[in-house]
C-alpha cells in the first residue's frame, strides 16, 4: 500500500495523568479515534497534501492509520515543550520526499519548526545530489535547495506549549497522517 494523500495536524493536551494528556493532544489534533502506527520519514511519490479538515473526514473509528509523529511532554511548570514534523517535497512528484520529526525542550515553536523543515530538506537534497554547505544557515540552504529546481516545497507543522502551572502533564504532538 502506497499512501496517496497526506495531511498535517497538531495538538496540545493537559491533564494530571500523562496518558490522558496524550489523549487530549490527539483529540485536539483530530486523530484520537484511530489506531496510529508510526512509520519512518518517507513522503510517498505522487502523494498530495490535503487539508486537515478533508483528511479527518476520511478517518473512521478504529482505523489503522499510518503517521509520522513527533511527541513531547512535561509535568514541569512553565517548561516549554515543542514537537514538529518537517516536510520536503521534490519538484518531480514521481520521486519520494522526506518527513522529519523533531521534539525539544526550551525552543519556541518557530525555531523547532524551522529545524524540522531544514532536516527534511537536507535529507531530500542529499538524495537528489544537490550540493550545499552543511554549515550555512537554514535560510541560505533553503534558497540553494529551491534554486536547484529539485525541491518544490518545504513546510512544517509544529505544536509548542508551556508546562501547566500546576504541574499537570502537558503534551504536544505534530503529525503527518498518510491516507490510502
C-alpha positions as CSV (number, residue, x, y, z in Angstrom):
1,X,0.0,0.0,0.0
2,X,1.4,3.4,-1.0
3,X,-0.5,6.4,0.5
4,X,-1.9,8.9,-2.0
5,X,-2.9,11.7,0.4
6,X,-1.2,13.2,3.4
7,X,-2.5,15.8,5.9
8,X,-0.6,17.7,8.7
9,X,-2.1,18.2,12.1
10,X,-1.0,19.2,15.6
11,X,-2.4,19.2,19.1
12,X,-1.9,20.1,22.8
13,X,-3.3,18.3,25.8
14,X,-3.1,18.9,29.5
15,X,-4.2,16.5,32.3
16,X,-3.0,15.3,35.6
17,X,-2.3,11.9,34.1
18,X,0.4,11.5,31.4
19,X,-1.6,9.2,29.1
20,X,-4.8,11.3,29.4
21,X,-2.7,14.3,28.4
22,X,-1.6,12.5,25.3
23,X,-5.2,11.5,24.5
24,X,-6.3,15.2,24.8
25,X,-3.5,16.2,22.4
26,X,-4.7,13.5,19.9
27,X,-8.3,14.9,20.3
28,X,-7.1,18.4,19.7
29,X,-5.3,17.2,16.6
30,X,-8.5,15.3,15.4
31,X,-6.9,11.9,15.2
32,X,-7.9,10.3,18.6
33,X,-10.3,7.8,17.1
34,X,-7.6,6.0,15.1
35,X,-5.2,3.2,15.9
36,X,-2.0,5.0,15.0
37,X,1.0,3.2,13.6
38,X,4.2,5.2,13.5
39,X,6.2,5.0,10.3
40,X,9.6,6.5,9.3
41,X,10.2,9.5,7.2
42,X,9.3,9.0,3.5
43,X,6.7,11.2,1.8
44,X,5.2,8.9,-0.8
45,X,5.7,9.6,-4.6
46,X,2.7,11.2,-6.2
47,X,1.0,11.8,-2.8
48,X,-1.0,15.0,-2.5
49,X,-1.2,17.3,0.6
50,X,-4.8,17.7,1.6
51,X,-6.3,19.9,4.4
52,X,-6.7,18.7,7.9
53,X,-10.4,19.0,7.6
54,X,-10.6,16.8,4.5
55,X,-8.2,14.3,6.0
56,X,-10.1,13.9,9.2
57,X,-13.3,13.3,7.2
58,X,-11.7,10.3,5.6
59,X,-10.9,8.7,9.0
60,X,-13.0,6.0,10.6
61,X,-13.2,5.0,14.2
62,X,-10.7,2.1,14.9
63,X,-9.0,2.5,11.6
64,X,-5.3,1.5,11.4
65,X,-3.7,4.8,10.4
66,X,-0.1,5.4,9.5
67,X,1.6,8.6,10.5
68,X,4.9,10.3,11.1
69,X,4.6,11.8,14.6
70,X,6.6,13.9,16.9
71,X,5.6,14.0,20.6
72,X,6.9,15.7,23.7
73,X,5.6,16.1,27.2
74,X,6.4,17.7,30.5
75,X,5.0,18.0,34.0
76,X,7.4,20.8,35.0
77,X,5.5,24.1,35.4
78,X,6.4,26.6,32.7
79,X,8.9,24.3,30.9
80,X,8.5,24.8,27.1
81,X,7.9,21.7,25.0
82,X,7.7,21.6,21.2
83,X,7.1,18.9,18.6
84,X,7.4,19.4,14.9
85,X,7.2,17.5,11.7
86,X,9.1,18.9,8.7
87,X,8.2,18.2,5.1
88,X,10.3,18.5,1.9
89,X,8.7,17.6,-1.4
90,X,10.6,17.1,-4.7
91,X,9.8,19.0,-7.9
92,X,9.4,15.6,-9.6
93,X,6.4,14.1,-7.9
94,X,7.4,10.6,-9.1
95,X,10.3,10.8,-6.6
96,X,9.8,10.4,-2.9
97,X,10.2,13.3,-0.4
98,X,11.0,13.4,3.3
99,X,9.3,13.9,6.5
100,X,11.3,14.6,9.7
101,X,10.4,14.6,13.4
102,X,11.9,16.9,15.9
103,X,10.9,17.4,19.6
104,X,12.7,19.7,22.0
105,X,12.6,21.5,25.4
106,X,13.1,25.2,25.7
107,X,12.7,26.0,22.0
108,X,10.0,28.3,20.7
109,X,7.7,26.7,18.1
110,X,9.1,28.7,15.2
111,X,12.7,27.5,16.0
112,X,11.6,23.9,16.3
113,X,9.6,24.1,13.1
114,X,12.5,25.6,11.1
115,X,14.8,22.9,12.4
116,X,12.4,20.1,11.4
117,X,11.9,21.7,8.0
118,X,15.6,22.1,7.5
119,X,16.2,18.4,8.4
120,X,13.6,17.2,5.9
121,X,15.0,19.4,3.1
122,X,18.6,18.4,3.9
123,X,17.7,14.7,3.7
124,X,15.9,15.2,0.4
125,X,18.7,17.4,-1.0
126,X,21.3,14.7,-0.3
127,X,19.3,12.0,-2.1
128,X,18.9,14.3,-5.1
129,X,22.6,15.3,-5.3
130,X,22.0,19.0,-4.6
131,X,25.3,20.5,-3.5
132,X,25.2,22.8,-0.4
133,X,27.3,23.9,2.5
134,X,26.0,22.0,5.5
135,X,27.4,24.7,7.9
136,X,25.4,27.5,6.4
137,X,22.3,28.8,8.0
138,X,18.9,27.3,7.1
139,X,17.7,30.4,5.3
140,X,20.8,30.2,3.0
141,X,20.4,26.5,2.4
142,X,16.7,26.9,1.8
143,X,17.4,29.2,-1.1
144,X,20.0,26.9,-2.5
145,X,17.6,23.9,-2.3
146,X,14.8,25.8,-4.1
147,X,17.0,27.4,-6.7
148,X,18.3,23.9,-7.6
149,X,15.0,23.2,-9.2
150,X,14.9,19.8,-7.4
151,X,12.9,20.8,-4.3
152,X,9.4,22.0,-4.8
153,X,8.1,22.8,-1.3
154,X,9.2,22.7,2.3
155,X,7.0,23.3,5.3
156,X,6.4,22.2,8.9
157,X,3.7,21.6,11.4
158,X,4.6,22.5,15.0
159,X,3.0,22.4,18.4
160,X,4.5,24.3,21.3
161,X,3.3,24.9,24.8
162,X,4.5,25.8,28.3
163,X,4.1,23.2,31.0
164,X,0.9,23.6,33.1
165,X,1.4,26.0,36.0
166,X,0.0,23.4,38.4
167,X,2.4,20.6,37.3
168,X,-0.2,18.6,35.2
169,X,1.2,16.8,32.2
170,X,1.3,18.9,29.0
171,X,1.7,17.0,25.8
172,X,2.4,18.4,22.3
173,X,2.1,16.4,19.1
174,X,2.6,17.1,15.5
175,X,1.8,14.6,12.8
176,X,1.8,13.9,9.1
177,X,-1.1,11.4,8.5
178,X,-0.8,9.1,5.5
179,X,-4.0,8.0,3.8
180,X,-4.6,5.4,1.1
